[in-house]
Amino acid sequence: MIITLSLMSLMSLVAGTSLACAAQRLPAYAVSFEQWGGTLFVSGLALLGAALPQIC
């Protein structure tokens, strides 16, 4: 369970960061990429927070 939450958190953080970086290269899709990137980044942090009590 901990490994699953950790991997989901890591994938969400990486995907959110990647979309935020891609927004600079594609100005036509910048708003959409930034919104999705922010949502994925916050979701990754929430998943990481959910995994922390099980780790400690």
Beta strands, then each sheet from edge to edge (+ up, - down):
end
